[in-house]
Amino acid sequence: MNIIQKKMPVDSSSRHPVYIIRFLLLVDGVLGMGFACNSSVRATAADAPARPNVIIVMADDLGIGDISPTNADCKIKTPHLQRLADEGLTFLDAHTPSSVCTPTRYGLLTGRYNWRSRLSRGVLKGTSEHLIPADRPTLGHLMKSAGYHTAMIGKWHLGWDWTKNGKDIDFSKPVANGPDINGFDQYYGHCGSLDMPPYVWVDTGMPTSVPVREEGATKEDSRYGWYRKGPIGQDFEINQVLPHLFDKSMAYVNERAEAAKSGKPFFLYLPLPAPHTPIVPVPPFKDASGINPYADFVHQVDHHMGELMATLVKAGVDDNTLVVFTSDNGCSNQANFEVLAEHDHHPSAGYRGHKADIYEGGHRVPLIIRWPGKVAVGQKTDAIACLTDIYTTLQSITGQPRESRGGEDGFDLSPLFQDLAAAPRDTLISHSISGNFAIRRGPWKLCLAHGSGGWSSPKEVDAKKQGLPPIQLFNLDDDKAEQTNLVDENPDKVEELLALLKQQVDNGRCTPGTELDNDRVVTISSEPAKR
């Protein structure tokens, strides 16, 4: 197989009673009814201020089959996300730019495919240095330039620079190059995944606690709730992280509501740590699904989304707030697929593979957009979408011109808000944890991998031993489970898609515009990318 390269430029814990109260309120409908669609009180498109508040909520390791809006056969109760979908637009062919978390976060925030950056494969750690340089356009910068107050609350996982004494982190000192250099006025979160130390909150550059002990749990200790041992702050409680972040987010909405109603909108990026490991649902959600802790945790995420939406209503900003809900990749095998299957629940909803894979289950995810008076209510679309499109869509909504940098790989989804026949994009590049590529045009998908390119069977090592071909071609209209490799029958389609992939890599963008450089040498082959 030919190797294609694009060269880089030379110069370059005792909250359970509160939960029970919240749960009962939701059961009684007091909170749940808060964001039900009511055309009699909704602002019309003409009444609404020009710039909506924007909240992007990104779940962690939530599969397309794990919520009812994108899977009619879902066995986990997700009534609040269903209500969100009933009042907005649901994408059934939406994708993350990568099948793992750090690179997807890069793609969402920059509107640029992650493999163009220095991160060629894998994810960062909780101690990794910052990935996105200050001069790289991001959603934070974009929204600030449109007059928004910007905040990030949650799981960053894009690196920041801890102050160190030798190799040891000095938690009494500020961190540098956090989300603030990427356009966020304020931020509150942790650096890596919730199973990656250090377990320390950082509030707009300053750790909130100096750890005096280490904590962790092995897989032998907890099949679902394990997390790596490391320093933990006194104010950091693993099983309270999810509700804590929603509490912080709801407080932010309340703090910014009056300014928003006076013409100073807010932008909140809320990347969740759930339902990723450690899978730690708390009462009354623990055991509530009747399936397993993973299903309980998804149910808990849904509950908190109900609370957040109710907060928008109570704060008086619901009518002019655009809410996006999505996930960073497909479901992880830590969810225990065998147990879920016993209950006839399938996180990938019939698509092949899961988190980390180049197959659809690795990167096809839920995407729901709700914006009263602006987005068609209760509709679904089969249009191809990628999370890199969020950048360009918000650029359009806020009336900002396209620039040569920023959103290089993003298309404007807003035409779909009222016209489901619109098709902003017909191509898509996907990327696995090992750096394997896939290129899609319409229903045709070409995978440059012998196997899954990730964690599902066959892994690349096993696929090579089995003598499987280095390229796989599928027609998703006829074969959503990607079972029949059509490479031999369609050599012209293979050449067409390879040429398209080369073009989009070489151009430094997949949208029209000035040709740009990638940050590194990008190699296209069926071999895993090298760091």
N, C-alpha and C positions, 0 to 999 in steps of 0.2 A: 504494500500500500504506500502511496506517495505521502511524504511528510511535508506539510505546509506551515511556514512560519511567517510571523509578522514581527519585524525587528522593532525594538524600543528606540526612542530618540537618544542621541548621544548625551544630551545635557539634562538629561533628566534625573400570756397563754390562758388566760382564763376568760376568753371572750365568748364562750359557748352560749351564755344567756343572751348576749346581744344577737348572736346568730339565730337563736330560737325565736326571738322577737321579730327579727327581719323575715324569717321564714314564714311565720304566721301571718305577717302583714301581706306577704306575697300570695299566700294561699287565699287570704280573704280578698285579694284583689286591690288592696289599697295602693301598693306600689305598682303592681303589675298593670293596672289599668291606666297608669299615668302616661304612657306613651302610645296608647292605642290611637289609631288614626281617627280623627274627628274633623271632617271637612268643614264643619261649621265654625271651628275656632282656628283653623290653620290659616297662616298668612298665605295669600296668593303669590304667584311669582312676581306680580307687579308691586305688591306691598313689601316684599322682603328686601332688606338692605342688600346692597350689591355684593358684599363680601360675607359669606357665611363663616361662623365658627367652624373649625374642622377638628375632628377627633379620629385618629387612626388607632384602632385596637388590633394588635397582632398576637394571636395565640401562639403557643410554642408546641410543635409536634401534634397538632390537631389535624386529623385526616379528613378528606372530603366526605367520607361516609359517617363521620362522627356527629353530625348535626342534621336535623330533619330538613332544613331548607335545601340541602344539596344531596340528600339521600332519603327518599320516601320510606325506605325500609329500615331507617335508623332505629335502633332499640334503646338509645339513650334519650331521656327526656330533655329537650332543649326548647321550652316554650317561649322564652324571651328572645332567643335568636330567631325563632320562627316568626315572632311578632315583628322583629326588625325586618325580616325578609318580606313579610306581608305588607309592610309599609315602604318598601324600597325595591331595589333591583338586585337580583341574585344572578351571579355568573356561574355557569356550569362548566366552562372551559377556561378557568383562570389558573395561572401557574406562578410559582415562585421562580426567580432566576436561577436558584440552586436548590438542591434537595437537602441542604443542611443550613443551619441558622446564621452563622456569621456572614457568609456571602450573600444570603438573601437580605439581611439587614442593610448591607452595603448597597445592594441593588435598589431596594425600596427608597432609601434616603437620597441616593444620587441620581436615580433614573438611568443608571449605567450598569451594564452587565459586570458582575463581580470579577470574572476571570480577566478582565482588562486591567485590574489592579495587581498589586504585588502578591495577593493571596491566590495562588494557583490551585489549591486544593485544601480540604479539611476546614477546621475552625480555629479560632483563637482560644486562649486560656484566660482564666481570671486574672492572670498577672501579665498578660501580653501588652505591648505598647500600642499606641493608637494606630488605627489603620487608615482612617480618612484624614488627609491633610487639610489644613485650615483653608487652603485656596481651592479646594474641590467644591463646586456648587452642591448644596444639599437642600432638602425640603426645609430645614431650619432657616437657611439663608433666603430661600425663595419666599417663605412666608413672612419673614422679617421685612424683606424689601417691599412687601405688599401692605405693611403697616400692622402686622399681627404681633401679639405677644406670644412667645414660643416656649414650650415646656416639653421636656422628656421625663417621663416617670416610668421606671420599670427596669427590664433586663436590657442593658446596653449591648454587651457582647461584641463591641467593636474596638475594644482596647482603650485604655487611657494610661497615663504615665505616673505610676506610684513614685513617691519620694523614697529613695532607698539609702540605707547605710550598708555599703557593700552589696551583698545579695539579699539582705533583709529589708522588708518594707517598713518604713517609719510611718505608722498610722496616725501619728500626732501631727503630721505635716500635710499640706494640701497636695492634691494630685494635679497634674498638668495635662493639657490637651485632652480634656474630656469633651462631652457634647457641646460645651460652651463655644469651642473653636469651630464647631460645625453649625452654628447659627441658633443655638438654644439659649434663651435668656436665663432660664433656670433648669436645673435637672436634679433628679433624686433617683438613685438606683444602685444596682450592683453591677460589677464589671462583666462577669461571665454568666454561664448557665447556673441554675440553682444547685447543681451538683458539683460545682467547681469552686474551690476556695480561692481567695479569702471571702468569708461571709461577712462583709462590712458594707454598710450603707455609706454612700457619698452624696452629700447635699451641696450641689453647685460648687464643687471643687474641694470640699472639706469632709473627711471621714467623720461620721457622727459618734464613733466610739473606738477606743483603742482596745483591741482584743487582749484578754489576759489568759485565754485558754484555747484549746483546740477541740473540735467536735467533728463527728462523722458517723456514718453507719454503713456497714458492709452489706452486700447482697445476701449474705447468710443471716444478717440481722433482720433485714427487711427486703423481701422480694420486690416490692414496689417503691419503698421509701428510702432507698440507699442514696448516700451522697459522700463524696470524697472527704477524707479527714483534712482539716486545716483550721487556721485562725478564724474565730467567730466573735463578733462584737456582742456586748452585753444587751444591746437593743435589737438584735437580729434573731428572730425565732423562725426556724425553717417552716413549720406548719402554719405560720401566720403571715408569710410573705405575700401570698396571693391577696387575701383580704386587706392587708396593710396597703398594698399598692393601689387597690381600688379606693380605699378610704382617702389616700393622698390625692388621687385623681378627682374624686368628688369634691374634696376641699378646694382643689384648684378651680374647678368649675364655679363653685360658689364665690370664690375670691374674685374671679374675673368677670362674673355675670354682669354687674352694673356697668363696667367699662365696655363690655361687649355691646350692651344695649345703647351705649352712647357713641358707638362708632369705632371702638378699638377692639376688633375681634381677637379671639385666641386660637392658637393651634396647639393641640395636645397630641403628642406621640406616646402611646401607651403600649409598649411591648411586654406582654405577660410572660411569666416564668412557667406557665401551666398550659396543658397537662403534661409537660415534660417531667422527667425525674428530678428530684424526689416527688413521687406521686403521693401526696399527703392530704387527702380530703379530711375535713373536720366536721364534727356534728353541726347541723343535722344532716349533712350530705354524706357522711361516712355510712356506708352500707345502704344508702337510699336507693341506689340504682337496681339492687338485686342482681347485679352482674359481677363486678369486681371493683377494686379501688380506682382503676383508670376511669371507668364509666362514672363513678362517683365524682371524680375530679372534674370531668367534663361538665357534669351536672352543676357543680359548684361554679365553674366559669360562667355558665349560662345564668345562674342566679345573680352573680355580681354584675353581669351586663344589664340585667333588669334594674338593678339598683342605680347604675350609672345613667341609664335612660330616664329613670324616674327623677333623678337629680336635675337633669336638663329641664324637665317640665317644671319642677318646683322652683328652679332658679329663673324661670321665664325666658329661657333661651332655646328651647326645643325647636321652635318654628324656624329658626335660622341657624341650625347647626347641621352640618354634613357629617355623618358618621360612617366610617369604613370599618368593617370587621373582616379579618382574614387570618391566615396562619403562615408560619415561616417555612413550612415544608410538610410532607406527609406524616402520618402517624409512625411512631417508633415501635420496634418490636418489644420494647419494655412494657408496652400496654398489655402484653400476654395475649397474642392473637388466638391461641388455642382456646383459652377460656372464653374470650369474646365470641368465637365461632360456635361454641357450645350453646350460646344464647342467640345464635343467628345474627350476630352483629359483626359487620365487616368494615373496618376503618377506611379501606381503600375503595369500597363500594363497587367491587367487581373489576377495578383496574389492577393491573399487575404491579407488584412491588410495594415498597413503603419507604420511609425516610432513608436518605442516603443514596437511593437508586436513581438511575437514568430513566427507568420505566415510569409510567404515569403516576403510580401510587407514591412516588417520591416527591413529585412537585406539583401535581394537580390538587388544588386546595379550595376551600370555601372563600368566596369573596362576595360580600354584601355591601351595597352602598345605599344609604337612606338620606334623603334631603327633601324635607316637606315642600311641596309645591314645585319642585324642580325635577325630581326623579319619578318616573312612572311607577305607580303603586302596585305592589304585588306581582311584578313581572319577572320573568326569567329569560336569560339570553344565552345562546350557544356561541356568541362571538368569542374569539380567542383574546385573552387578556393576560398580561404579565404584571407583576407588582412594580416593575420599572415604569409602568404606565401611570402610576399615581402621581409621580412628579409632574409629568406633562399635563395631566388632567387638571391638577391644582394650578399650574401655571396658566392654563386657559381660563379657568374659573375666576382667578384673581386678575385677569386682564393684563398679564405680563407677556412681553414678546419672547419668542423663541430665541435663545442664544446658541452660539456654536458649541459651548460646553454646558453641561447640565441637561439631563434628560436625553442623552445621546441615543439611548435605547428605549425610549418611552413614546407611546402614542397617546393621543388625547381620546379618552373614553367618553367624554361628555356628550358627544352626539348620540350615544346609545341611551342617554337618560330619557329621551322622549321618542327616539326612533330605533326600535329594536332591529330594524333591517340594516342599520349602519354597521360597517365592519372596519374599524380603525386599523387593524393589523391582520395580515394573513400569514405571517411567518413568526417563528418563535425559536430561540436557542435555549436549550436546557443544559444543565451542568450537574454532575454527580459529585459525591464527596471525594472521589479519587481523581476528579478532574476530567472525566469522560464527557464528551459532548453529544448532544442530539440536536438535529435541525428539523424544523417542521414547516411545511407549507400546506395549508388546507388540512386534509385528512392524512397526508403522507408524512411519516416521521422516520428519520434515519438516525439510528443510534450507532455511535462509533465506540462500540464495546463488544467484547466476546459474550459477556453475560450482563449482570445487573449494573455493573459499575459501582456497586455499593455493597449493602449488607445482605440482601436477599439472595436466594439460590437461583442460578449459580453465580457465586462470587467469581471475580475475574480469574483468580488462580485456578479454581476448579473448572471454569469454562474453557480455559486454554488446555488443561489436561484432557478434557473431553473432545478437544479438536473442534470446538464451535467456531464459526467464522467471526472475523473481527468487525464485521458490519452487520447490522440488522435493519431491515426495512419493514415497516408496518403500515397498513391502512386502517386508521382508527375508526373510520365509519363502519367497516366490516369486522374489525377485530380489536375491540376496546381492551381486551386482556393481553394483547401483544403476544400471541401464541404462534403465528405463522410468519416466518421470515420470507419476504418476497424479493430478496436481493437478486436471485438468479433469474426470476421472471421479469424484472423491471430494471435492466442495466441503465437505461436512459434516465429513469427517475433518480437512480443513485447518483449519476453524474450531475444531473441538474441540482440536486440538493447539496452535493459536495461543493459545486461551484458557488452556490448561494452562500454557504457557510464561509468559504474562503473570502468572498466579497465582503461580507459583513464583518469578518475579523480584520481584514486588511484596511477597510475604511475607518476603523475605530468607532463605528456607529452603525446602527441598523436603520436609522431614520435619514431622510434627505438632509443634506447639509455639508459643511466643510469637512473634508477628510481629516481625521485626527489620529494621533499616535496612541497606542496602548502603553501602559506603564511598564511592560515587560515583554519579553519574547513570548508569543502565544503559539504553542505547538498543537496542531490538530492531527490526532492519530487515535488509534484504538488503545494505545498504551497509556497508563496513568500518568498524569502530569507530575513533573518533578518540582519540588519546592525550590 
